[in-house]
Amino acid sequence: MKKNKTGKGILTVLAAVLVVAAVLGTTGGVLAQPERQDPAQDKFIGFQLVYEEMPPAIDMDDPDWEEKLEEYPPEDRSHWVEYGTFDAQVDGLGTLAFPREILIGRYDEDSGRYLFPGKEGFNCFLVTRTEEDGGEYVSAGSDMADVQIGFADEEDYVRGTVYFGPPLDDKNWNTEGFDYCWTAYRVYQMADGTVYLDGTGNSYGGVGGFTVSEREAYTTTVNSKTETKAFEAEFTIESVERLTDVAVKWFDGEDRLLKTDVVLPEDIGEGLTLEGPGGAVWALVEETNRLSAGKRTAYTLGREEAAAHRLVLLDDRGLGRIVYLTMEMEE
């Protein structure tokens, strides 16, 4: 696994600093200050996980660094908006304030997800939403599986797993040349419920098998009493292959094959129950993926309790969801 700080925002900032420094040096002008807001009061709620092209390795001491940066595809920032400012040190000019840009997420009712134009990926955060009746409820990003949510006096947390495999069109799925990487962009929520990312975060090379975790403390004042509380977001990303079919073989007490059921991922939907033939005492589940055979799992069957086999099914994007194939006996 390779971990890098995201380079796009840093390089953009550096370029902006150099341009402003040049303008001030030649005109003696004063920076126009945008209206200051209070992003410091916004709460960190987790990450937006994006699979994207690896940021370029640019040596700022290289005299040709600007030309090399131009070779990198420009980022579409037409959806970004100014929100507050940040300070940067400029040689000979001291500390200058620059507009801070953010990308606001739009909630999609149909998918139950937040969409970030140009930063399409997976929601891995805990968001507070207000219902039509004015009530508030908390929900975890719909792209995580095995979600755990905890609330306590001193710390809240959200944890989960992102299962990911080859997209349906195989675009950008490269397990050997790491020209693409995962970037976990930090996501924040304003007091009015607005959800956004600010372009900060870490990048990870490879296709999975790592954990992203961050803890942030904040203070609140209620009835003149100041309290400190922390929030932690943690998720693990696991690589899985795309299933092509699942076979369930039913056997009797003498290990004779009675029947074979073959189901396709699209037949399983959000879960599927199969009924075994009379005389079956155990079943073998065989998963086949696009690379050939997958794992095989045996289950003992009983009339009192059904056996459930856990599967990870990938959608068109390559995001995995947990479903269960249940095996039960005839009444």
C-alpha positions as CSV (number, residue, x, y, z in Angstrom):
1,M,0.0,0.0,0.0
2,K,1.2,3.4,-0.9
3,K,0.0,6.5,0.9
4,N,0.4,10.0,-0.5
5,K,-1.0,13.4,0.4
6,T,-3.3,14.6,-2.3
7,G,-1.3,16.8,-4.7
8,K,-4.0,18.5,-6.8
9,G,-5.2,21.0,-4.2
10,I,-1.6,21.7,-3.0
11,L,-0.3,22.4,-6.5
12,T,-3.3,24.6,-7.3
13,V,-2.7,26.6,-4.1
14,L,1.0,27.0,-4.8
15,A,0.2,28.2,-8.3
16,A,-2.3,30.7,-7.0
17,V,0.2,32.0,-4.4
18,L,2.8,32.5,-7.1
19,V,0.3,34.3,-9.4
20,V,-1.0,36.6,-6.6
21,A,2.6,37.3,-5.5
22,A,3.5,38.3,-9.1
23,V,0.4,40.6,-9.4
24,L,1.1,42.3,-6.1
25,G,4.8,42.7,-7.0
26,T,4.0,44.5,-10.2
27,T,0.9,46.5,-9.2
28,G,1.2,47.1,-5.5
29,G,-2.5,46.2,-5.2
30,V,-4.4,44.9,-2.2
31,L,-6.0,41.4,-2.1
32,A,-9.8,41.5,-2.3
33,Q,-11.1,39.8,0.8
34,P,-14.1,37.5,0.3
35,E,-16.8,37.6,3.0
36,R,-15.5,35.7,6.0
37,Q,-17.7,32.9,7.2
38,D,-17.1,30.4,10.1
39,P,-16.1,27.0,8.6
40,A,-14.3,26.3,11.9
41,Q,-17.7,25.5,13.4
42,D,-18.5,22.8,10.8
43,K,-18.1,19.2,11.9
44,F,-16.0,16.5,10.4
45,I,-18.3,13.6,9.6
46,G,-16.2,11.1,7.5
47,F,-14.9,10.7,4.0
48,Q,-15.9,10.6,0.3
49,L,-13.9,7.8,-1.2
50,V,-12.9,8.4,-4.8
51,Y,-11.0,6.2,-7.3
52,E,-9.1,8.6,-9.5
53,E,-5.9,9.2,-11.5
54,M,-2.8,9.3,-9.4
55,P,-1.7,12.9,-8.7
56,P,1.5,13.8,-10.5
57,A,4.9,13.8,-8.7
58,I,6.1,17.3,-9.2
59,D,9.4,18.6,-7.9
60,M,9.0,22.3,-7.2
61,D,12.8,22.7,-7.5
62,D,12.6,21.5,-11.1
63,P,12.8,24.5,-13.4
64,D,10.3,22.8,-15.7
65,W,7.7,22.0,-13.0
66,E,5.0,24.3,-14.6
67,E,5.3,22.5,-18.0
68,K,5.0,19.1,-16.3
69,L,2.0,20.3,-14.3
70,E,0.3,21.3,-17.6
71,E,0.6,17.7,-18.9
72,Y,-1.7,16.6,-16.1
73,P,-5.4,16.8,-17.0
74,P,-7.0,20.0,-15.5
75,E,-9.6,19.4,-12.8
76,D,-13.1,20.6,-13.4
77,R,-13.8,23.0,-10.6
78,S,-16.9,24.6,-12.1
79,H,-19.0,23.2,-9.2
80,W,-16.7,24.5,-6.4
81,V,-17.7,27.6,-4.5
82,E,-15.9,30.0,-2.2
83,Y,-16.4,29.4,1.5
84,G,-14.3,31.4,4.0
85,T,-10.5,31.8,3.6
86,F,-7.2,30.2,4.4
87,D,-3.9,31.8,5.2
88,A,-0.6,31.2,3.3
89,Q,2.9,32.5,3.8
90,V,4.4,34.2,0.7
91,D,8.1,35.1,0.7
92,G,8.5,38.9,1.0
93,L,4.8,39.4,1.5
94,G,4.1,37.7,4.8
95,T,0.8,36.0,5.4
96,L,-1.9,36.4,2.8
97,A,-5.5,35.3,2.9
98,F,-6.9,33.3,0.0
99,P,-10.5,32.2,-0.8
100,R,-11.2,28.6,0.4
101,E,-13.2,26.5,-2.1
102,I,-15.5,23.7,-1.2
103,L,-17.6,21.1,-3.2
104,I,-21.1,20.8,-1.9
105,G,-22.8,17.4,-1.9
106,R,-26.3,17.1,-3.3
107,Y,-28.6,14.6,-1.7
108,D,-30.3,12.2,-4.2
109,E,-33.6,10.9,-2.9
110,D,-33.7,7.9,-5.3
111,S,-30.3,6.5,-4.3
112,G,-30.1,7.8,-0.8
113,R,-26.6,9.1,-1.5
114,Y,-24.8,12.4,-1.6
115,L,-23.4,13.3,-5.1
116,F,-20.3,15.4,-5.5
117,P,-19.9,16.5,-9.1
118,G,-16.4,15.6,-10.4
119,K,-15.7,13.6,-7.2
120,E,-18.0,10.7,-7.8
121,G,-17.3,7.9,-5.4
122,F,-18.5,6.3,-2.2
123,N,-20.2,7.9,0.8
124,C,-18.4,6.9,4.0
125,F,-19.7,9.3,6.5
126,L,-22.3,9.9,9.2
127,V,-24.8,12.6,8.3
128,T,-27.6,14.3,10.3
129,R,-30.7,15.0,8.2
130,T,-33.9,16.9,9.1
131,E,-37.2,15.2,8.2
132,E,-40.2,17.1,6.9
133,D,-41.8,17.2,10.3
134,G,-38.7,18.9,11.7
135,G,-37.3,15.8,13.4
136,E,-33.6,14.9,13.0
137,Y,-32.1,11.5,12.3
138,V,-28.6,10.2,11.7
139,S,-27.7,7.9,8.9
140,A,-24.4,6.3,7.7
141,G,-23.2,6.6,4.1
142,S,-25.2,4.1,2.1
143,D,-22.0,2.8,0.4
144,M,-20.6,1.1,3.5
145,A,-21.3,-2.4,4.7
146,D,-21.0,-3.9,8.2
147,V,-21.7,-0.4,9.6
148,Q,-21.2,0.3,13.3
149,I,-22.5,3.5,14.8
150,G,-21.8,4.5,18.4
151,F,-22.8,7.5,20.5
152,A,-21.3,8.3,23.9
153,D,-20.8,11.3,26.2
154,E,-17.2,11.9,25.1
155,E,-17.1,10.4,21.6
156,D,-19.3,9.3,18.6
157,Y,-18.1,7.1,15.8
158,V,-18.9,5.4,12.6
159,R,-17.1,2.4,11.2
160,G,-17.7,0.1,8.2
161,T,-16.3,-1.7,5.2
162,V,-16.3,-0.7,1.6
163,Y,-16.2,-3.7,-0.8
164,F,-15.0,-2.9,-4.2
165,G,-14.2,-4.8,-7.4
166,P,-13.9,-4.2,-11.2
167,P,-16.6,-1.9,-12.6
168,L,-18.9,-3.5,-15.1
169,D,-16.9,-1.8,-18.0
170,D,-13.6,-2.5,-16.3
171,K,-12.6,1.1,-16.7
172,N,-9.5,2.2,-14.6
173,W,-9.3,-1.3,-12.9
174,N,-5.6,-1.9,-12.9
175,T,-4.0,-4.2,-10.3
176,E,-0.5,-4.0,-11.6
177,G,0.3,-0.4,-12.8
178,F,-0.8,1.9,-10.0
179,D,-1.7,4.8,-12.2
180,Y,-4.9,5.2,-10.3
181,C,-5.4,5.6,-6.6
182,W,-8.0,5.8,-3.8
183,T,-8.4,9.3,-2.3
184,A,-10.3,9.7,1.0
185,Y,-11.6,13.3,0.9
186,R,-12.6,14.7,4.3
187,V,-16.3,15.6,4.5
188,Y,-17.9,18.2,6.7
189,Q,-21.4,19.3,7.7
190,M,-22.5,22.9,8.4
191,A,-25.0,23.8,11.1
192,D,-27.7,24.2,8.4
193,G,-27.2,20.6,7.3
194,T,-25.1,21.3,4.2
195,V,-22.6,18.6,3.4
196,Y,-19.4,19.3,1.6
197,L,-15.8,18.3,1.0
198,D,-12.9,20.8,0.9
199,G,-10.4,18.8,-1.3
200,T,-8.2,17.7,1.7
201,G,-7.4,14.1,2.3
202,N,-5.0,11.2,1.7
203,S,-4.4,9.1,-1.4
204,Y,-3.6,5.4,-1.3
205,G,-2.1,3.3,-4.1
206,G,-3.3,-0.2,-4.9
207,V,-6.8,-1.7,-5.1
208,G,-7.7,-2.4,-1.5
209,G,-6.7,-4.0,1.8
210,F,-6.2,-0.8,3.9
211,T,-8.0,1.1,6.6
212,V,-8.7,4.9,6.7
213,S,-9.2,6.4,10.1
214,E,-9.4,9.9,11.5
215,R,-10.5,11.4,14.8
216,E,-11.4,15.1,15.4
217,A,-12.4,16.8,18.6
218,Y,-14.6,19.9,18.8
219,T,-16.1,22.0,21.5
220,T,-19.7,23.1,22.1
221,T,-21.2,25.6,24.5
222,V,-24.6,24.9,26.0
223,N,-26.1,27.1,28.7
224,S,-22.7,28.7,29.2
225,K,-21.0,25.3,29.7
226,T,-18.3,24.3,27.3
227,E,-17.9,20.6,26.5
228,T,-15.4,18.8,24.4
229,K,-16.5,15.8,22.3
230,A,-14.7,13.8,19.6
231,F,-15.9,12.1,16.4
232,E,-14.1,9.2,14.7
233,A,-14.7,7.9,11.2
234,E,-13.0,4.6,10.2
235,F,-13.5,2.3,7.3
236,T,-11.7,-0.6,5.6
237,I,-11.7,-1.1,1.9
238,E,-11.6,-4.7,0.7
239,S,-11.1,-5.9,-2.9
240,V,-13.4,-8.5,-4.2
241,E,-14.0,-10.1,-7.6
242,R,-17.2,-9.9,-9.6
243,L,-19.3,-13.0,-9.4
244,T,-20.7,-14.6,-12.5
245,D,-22.8,-17.3,-10.9
246,V,-23.4,-19.2,-7.7
247,A,-24.1,-23.0,-7.6
248,V,-25.8,-24.8,-4.7
249,K,-25.3,-28.5,-4.7
250,W,-27.6,-30.6,-2.5
251,F,-26.4,-33.9,-1.1
252,D,-28.0,-36.7,1.0
253,G,-26.5,-38.5,4.0
254,E,-24.4,-40.8,1.8
255,D,-22.9,-37.8,-0.1
256,R,-24.9,-38.5,-3.2
257,L,-25.7,-35.4,-5.3
258,L,-29.5,-34.9,-5.4
259,K,-29.8,-31.6,-7.2
260,T,-27.8,-28.5,-8.4
261,D,-29.2,-25.0,-8.5
262,V,-27.3,-22.3,-10.4
263,V,-28.3,-18.7,-9.8
264,L,-27.0,-15.5,-11.4
265,P,-26.2,-12.3,-9.4
266,E,-29.2,-10.5,-11.0
267,D,-31.5,-13.3,-9.7
268,I,-30.3,-12.9,-6.1
269,G,-31.4,-9.2,-5.9
270,E,-31.4,-8.2,-2.2
271,G,-31.4,-11.8,-1.1
272,L,-32.7,-15.2,-2.2
273,T,-34.1,-18.3,-0.6
274,L,-33.6,-21.7,-2.1
275,E,-35.5,-24.8,-1.0
276,G,-33.6,-28.1,-0.9
277,P,-34.9,-31.4,-2.2
278,G,-36.2,-34.1,0.1
279,G,-33.5,-36.2,1.7
280,A,-30.8,-33.4,1.5
281,V,-28.7,-33.2,4.7
282,W,-25.9,-30.9,3.5
283,A,-25.2,-28.4,0.7
284,L,-22.1,-27.1,-1.1
285,V,-22.1,-23.5,-2.3
286,E,-19.6,-22.7,-5.1
287,E,-19.0,-19.1,-6.1
288,T,-17.6,-18.5,-9.6
289,N,-16.1,-15.2,-10.5
290,R,-14.9,-13.7,-13.8
291,L,-11.4,-15.1,-13.3
292,S,-12.7,-18.7,-12.9
293,A,-13.7,-20.6,-9.7
294,G,-14.1,-18.9,-6.4
295,K,-14.6,-20.2,-2.9
296,R,-16.5,-23.3,-1.9
297,T,-18.4,-23.5,1.4
298,A,-20.3,-26.5,2.9
299,Y,-23.4,-26.2,5.2
300,T,-25.2,-28.7,7.3
301,L,-28.9,-28.5,6.8
302,G,-31.6,-28.7,9.4
303,R,-35.4,-28.4,9.5
304,E,-35.3,-26.1,12.5
305,E,-33.0,-23.5,11.2
306,A,-32.1,-22.3,7.7
307,A,-28.4,-21.9,6.5
308,A,-27.4,-18.5,5.2
309,H,-24.5,-17.9,2.8
310,R,-23.0,-14.4,2.7
311,L,-22.2,-12.9,-0.7
312,V,-20.8,-9.7,-1.9
313,L,-22.4,-8.5,-5.1
314,L,-21.0,-5.6,-7.2
315,D,-23.1,-2.9,-8.9
316,D,-22.1,-1.3,-12.2
317,R,-19.7,1.0,-10.4
318,G,-17.9,-1.9,-8.7
319,L,-19.3,-1.1,-5.3
320,G,-20.2,-4.2,-3.3
321,R,-23.2,-4.9,-1.1
322,I,-23.8,-7.7,1.3
323,V,-26.7,-10.1,0.5
324,Y,-27.6,-13.6,1.8
325,L,-28.4,-16.8,-0.1
326,T,-30.6,-18.8,2.3
327,M,-31.0,-22.5,2.1
328,E,-33.9,-24.2,3.8
329,M,-35.5,-27.6,3.7
330,E,-38.9,-28.6,2.4
331,E,-41.7,-28.7,5.0
